Each structure stands twice: as structure tokens, then as C-alpha cells.
Amino acid sequence: MKVSITHIDTACVLININGFKILTDPTLNKKDGFLPQYVSSPFAFSKKYIDPALSNTEIGKVDLVLLSHDHHSDNLDKNGRAFIKTATTVLSTKDAVRRLKNSNTIGLDNWEEYKVNTDKVSGLKITAIPAQHTNIKRLDKVMGKVIGFTIEWNGQQNGCIYISGDTVLFDGIYELNSRKKINTAILHLGAGAFPYLKRNLRVTMNGEEAIEVTKILNPNIVIPIHYEGWWHFKQSVKSLKNEIQISGVQEKFLWLQSGIETELTA
């Protein structure tokens, strides 16, 4: 079974499993040269500094889109919204189904499974994994519903693929560890924050939490994504990599070069 991953932009990666193509969180707009790109509301804005490594045309037709949430433009932007209409199936939150109104979009509850019928991958199954999009639990509903995903299929030797979605370290990570064996963990990092809205508010993991999640889940490979290219990512790339380098689990981390396909162990 050949499995590969290509980082495209922010949390957007293309996962190819034996020819079955899965795209995550499509952010496909070019960098924003003049105006702020709103992430949540007119009060929570950000600016994008990096272009996608591949265009919509270069990505081509995909079989499945895994959309952690639709209501923040660093996870789904204008070009991404156009792109997902061309996908056979989009899996996301039930709130996303209501807002997007796309006939190909299916909403999943926490821990709900979706079985994919394809001749390319036997027993392909997606599970919606809980996520908490803020380190201040009482604000979780304000930030809106987010999910992560696991990807499983028959014959996996070392465990499944986990995509965290925009989350911090919370109780759901420990529950995931009790339910699933993780081989590859794809983590949304960046320490996203809007300190002018609320001091100490953070909406994605920082390096310290990425290290802790790695220790909890004990995957063979950790792939950091969603950590550069936007103003609201408050941990610098240099700081993140330095923190990981002295963590004791640094050998597990695989740093992707955007636009370059990298083969993974199944």
C-alpha cells in the first residue's frame, strides 16, 4: 500500500492512499497583499503571508475532503469553497453542513464513523475526533465546533493516521489514546491567538503542547502543519523548531517541504 502526503498551505495537505486522494482544510487563496483576511469575525482578523504551493488545477480531482471546520478562513477560504464543490464527498461538522449547503457535504458527530466505498483502499474508514478550539474551555462554543479525523483501512501495520484539526491539548486527546493506535499524527500548531480580544486566549497548539501530545499518543511519525504564513500564528517557526529539537521526541517529527510529495509508512 503506497501512502504519501503533500503539504499545500496552512492545514491543507493532500494524502494519497493507493491512488485515493484526500484533501484537508482547503486554503487555496494567494497571500493577502493589502487587506486583512478575516478568520472568525470583523473583530478577529488575520493576514496571510504565503501562497499555496499548488494551485487548484495542480491538485486536480480529489476523492474526499476532510474539513475540520468551515467558519475560519485559515481552514477554508474563497478558493477552497469553490474547490470542495468539485469533490465527491466532504466530511465536516454538522454546523458546516448547515452553513455550506453543499449537497456533497456530510456532517459527523464526535466519534462518528464514515465508511468509504472504494476499490482503491480496502476497508477505508474515517472517524470524527473531538477537538477544542480554545485553551479557555468556557469559550469553546464561541469559537465554534471543530473536529479532527482518523483515517483507517484494512492491513494497517502500525496504527492509523490522525489529523488533529484546530485544537489545543484537552481531555479528548487522552480519550483518543485510549481508543486508537496512532501511527502518524498530523498536528495543527502555530499557537494561534488574538490577544487584543482576550489575554492568554489561544486557539491552536503551541510547541509545548505538540510535544505533550506526542508523548501521550506515542505515534511513530509527527507531522507539524498550520504553523506559518498567518499573522495570528504567534509562535515563530524558529521558536517552534528549537523547542521540538530539545524535546526528547524530536526524532519523531517530520517537517514537510511544501509542494513536495513525501512517502509515509502504512
C-alpha distance (Angstrom), angle and dihedral (degrees) to the residues before:
residue distance angle dihedral
M1 . . .
K2 3.81 . .
V3 3.80 115.0 .
S4 3.79 125.3 179.1
I5 3.79 139.5 168.0
T6 3.81 131.3 -152.8
H7 3.79 121.9 -170.1
I8 3.80 111.9 -139.7
D9 3.81 108.7 167.3
T10 3.83 138.4 -23.7
A11 3.85 103.4 -40.4
C12 3.81 93.3 -11.2
V13 3.80 113.1 113.8
L14 3.79 132.3 159.0
I15 3.80 113.4 -135.1
N16 3.79 115.4 -166.3
I17 3.80 115.7 -164.0
N18 3.79 110.5 -177.1
G19 3.80 90.1 -38.5
F20 3.81 95.6 -43.1
K21 3.81 105.3 121.3
I22 3.81 123.0 -148.2
L23 3.81 122.0 -176.2
T24 3.79 122.3 -164.7
D25 3.82 130.4 -151.9
P26 3.83 99.2 -18.7
T27 3.80 111.2 -136.3
L28 3.78 102.3 166.0
N29 3.81 104.6 152.2
K30 3.78 118.3 115.1
K31 3.79 119.0 -111.1
D32 3.77 114.6 -67.5
G33 3.78 107.5 -112.8
F34 3.78 102.1 -178.1
L35 3.80 118.1 4.4
P36 3.81 128.6 54.0
Q37 3.78 114.4 -105.7
Y38 3.78 109.1 -131.6
V39 3.76 114.9 -126.9
S40 3.80 103.1 -176.5
S41 3.77 112.6 -15.1
P42 3.81 139.7 -18.8
F43 3.80 85.9 -81.4
A44 3.82 96.5 52.6
F45 3.78 108.0 53.5
S46 3.75 136.5 156.9
K47 3.76 140.5 -178.8
K48 3.79 126.1 -129.0
Y49 3.82 118.4 -136.5
I50 3.82 104.8 177.4
D51 3.81 132.4 64.7
P52 3.82 121.3 -133.4
A53 3.79 112.9 -93.9
L54 3.82 90.9 -132.2
S55 3.80 132.0 32.9
N56 3.80 124.7 -130.3
T57 3.81 88.6 -100.7
E58 3.81 93.5 50.2
I59 3.81 91.2 50.5
G60 3.79 90.0 51.5
K61 3.77 126.9 -178.9
V62 3.79 116.8 -11.1
D63 3.78 129.3 -165.5
L64 3.79 99.1 -143.9
V65 3.80 139.2 13.8
L66 3.80 120.8 -154.0
L67 3.80 106.7 -158.2
S68 3.80 114.1 -174.4
H69 3.81 90.5 -166.0
D70 3.78 138.1 -21.1
H71 3.80 104.1 -148.9
H72 3.82 101.4 77.5
S73 3.78 119.1 68.0
D74 3.80 94.5 -143.1
N75 3.81 85.5 67.8
L76 3.79 101.2 34.3
D77 3.80 123.0 14.3
K78 3.81 135.7 172.7
N79 3.81 95.8 -79.0
G80 3.78 89.9 42.5
R81 3.80 90.7 54.2
A82 3.78 89.5 53.5
F83 3.79 91.4 47.0
I84 3.81 97.4 51.9
K85 3.79 90.4 57.9
T86 3.81 87.3 67.7
A87 3.82 94.6 53.4
T88 3.78 121.1 99.1
T89 3.82 92.5 -132.0
V90 3.81 135.8 6.9
L91 3.80 119.6 -163.5
S92 3.80 116.8 -160.5
T93 3.80 142.9 123.3
K94 3.77 123.2 -46.0
D95 3.81 88.2 -116.5
A96 3.81 88.4 58.2
V97 3.80 90.8 53.8
R98 3.80 89.8 54.2
R99 3.80 93.9 48.2
L100 3.80 100.6 39.0
K101 3.81 97.1 43.8
N102 3.82 90.4 -160.1
S103 3.79 114.3 152.7
N104 3.81 91.4 -141.5
T105 3.83 95.0 56.6
I106 3.80 121.2 100.7
G107 3.80 122.8 -169.0
L108 3.79 121.6 -140.9
D109 3.78 131.7 -162.4
N110 3.80 122.2 -140.2
W111 3.83 110.5 -65.2
E112 3.80 92.5 4.5
E113 3.81 113.4 144.0
Y114 3.79 128.4 -139.8
K115 3.80 119.3 -164.3
V116 3.79 115.7 -149.9
N117 3.79 118.6 -148.0
T118 3.80 108.7 -144.7
D119 3.79 134.8 136.9
K120 3.82 89.5 -142.9
V121 3.82 97.1 67.3
S122 3.80 123.3 28.3
G123 3.79 115.3 -134.6
L124 3.80 95.9 -1.5
K125 3.81 109.0 -177.1
I126 3.80 133.3 175.8
T127 3.80 121.4 -158.9
A128 3.81 124.0 -165.5
I129 3.80 109.4 -127.6
P130 3.83 122.0 -158.0
A131 3.80 117.6 -107.5
Q132 3.81 133.0 -175.4
H133 3.79 112.9 -148.4
T134 3.81 96.7 -159.1
N135 3.78 138.9 42.0
I136 3.84 88.5 -135.3
K137 3.78 101.5 75.3
R138 3.80 96.6 -159.9
L139 3.82 88.6 61.3
D140 3.80 94.1 54.2
K141 3.82 94.0 101.8
V142 3.80 90.6 47.4
M143 3.81 90.4 55.6
G144 3.79 90.7 50.8
K145 3.78 135.2 -124.0
V146 3.81 116.9 -49.7
I147 3.79 131.1 174.0
G148 3.77 137.0 -169.4
F149 3.80 125.7 -151.3
T150 3.77 143.8 -136.2
I151 3.79 121.6 -151.2
E152 3.80 117.6 -151.8
W153 3.81 136.0 170.3
N154 3.77 139.3 168.4
G155 3.77 115.7 -74.0
Q156 3.80 98.9 25.0
Q157 3.79 104.9 157.7
N158 3.79 103.7 -166.4
G159 3.81 106.8 25.0
C160 3.79 137.4 -79.7
I161 3.80 136.9 -57.1
Y162 3.82 115.2 -99.8
I163 3.81 123.3 -160.6
S164 3.79 109.8 -168.7
G165 3.79 101.5 -157.7
D166 3.80 115.9 -154.3
T167 3.78 101.8 -36.4
V168 3.77 143.9 130.4
L169 3.78 126.0 -136.9
F170 3.82 106.5 -74.3
D171 3.80 141.0 142.5
G172 3.81 92.2 -72.3
I173 3.81 91.0 68.7
Y174 3.80 90.5 59.5
E175 3.81 90.2 47.2
L176 3.81 89.7 51.0
N177 3.80 89.1 54.0
S178 3.81 90.3 54.0
R179 3.82 92.8 49.2
K180 3.81 106.6 37.6
K181 3.79 141.0 35.4
I182 3.79 107.5 -134.1
N183 3.79 122.2 -151.5
T184 3.82 99.6 169.1
A185 3.81 122.6 24.9
I186 3.80 116.6 -165.1
L187 3.80 105.7 -164.1
H188 3.81 129.3 -163.0
L189 3.80 105.4 -140.7
G190 3.81 136.5 159.1
A191 3.82 99.6 113.5
G192 3.79 89.4 -110.4
A193 3.79 110.8 -153.0
F194 3.80 145.6 162.0
P195 3.82 103.5 -157.9
Y196 3.81 92.5 173.7
L197 3.83 87.8 64.6
K198 3.79 98.1 44.2
R199 3.76 130.0 -8.7
N200 3.80 114.8 -117.2
L201 3.81 92.3 12.3
R202 3.80 111.8 143.9
V203 3.80 126.5 176.7
T204 3.82 103.7 -172.5
M205 3.78 136.8 32.1
N206 3.77 123.6 -78.9
G207 3.79 125.4 -150.2
E208 3.80 94.0 -87.0
E209 3.80 91.2 55.6
A210 3.80 92.3 44.8
I211 3.79 88.5 56.2
E212 3.80 91.7 48.2
V213 3.82 92.7 47.9
T214 3.81 88.3 50.6
K215 3.79 90.4 53.7
I216 3.81 92.3 47.1
L217 3.80 98.1 47.2
N218 3.82 96.5 31.2
P219 3.81 96.1 -154.1
N220 3.78 121.3 179.2
I221 3.82 91.7 -128.0
V222 3.82 131.7 27.6
I223 3.80 118.1 -165.4
P224 3.82 115.5 -166.4
I225 3.81 116.4 -150.5
H226 3.83 135.1 157.7
Y227 3.81 93.6 47.8
E228 3.80 106.7 112.9
G229 3.77 142.7 35.6
W230 3.83 102.1 53.9
W231 3.79 132.8 86.3
H232 3.82 94.1 -131.6
F233 3.81 92.7 58.9
K234 3.78 97.1 100.5
Q235 3.81 101.9 -175.1
S236 3.77 111.8 77.4
V237 3.78 119.8 -129.1
K238 3.80 89.7 -118.8
S239 3.80 92.3 52.7
L240 3.80 92.2 46.8
K241 3.80 94.5 49.7
N242 3.80 92.8 44.8
E243 3.80 90.4 51.5
I244 3.79 92.1 49.9
Q245 3.81 92.3 45.7
I246 3.81 92.7 63.3
S247 3.81 96.3 36.5
G248 3.79 100.3 97.9
V249 3.81 90.3 -123.4
Q250 3.81 96.0 67.2
E251 3.81 92.6 116.3
K252 3.82 89.5 68.2
F253 3.82 93.8 59.0
L254 3.80 119.9 98.6
W255 3.81 113.3 -167.6
L256 3.80 109.4 -156.3
Q257 3.79 124.7 -145.3
S258 3.79 106.8 -135.1
G259 3.78 114.4 -109.2
I260 3.82 94.2 16.1
E261 3.80 118.4 111.9
T262 3.82 111.9 -130.5
E263 3.80 123.2 -166.2
L264 3.81 118.5 -130.0
T265 3.78 132.0 -158.9
A266 3.79 112.4 -108.7
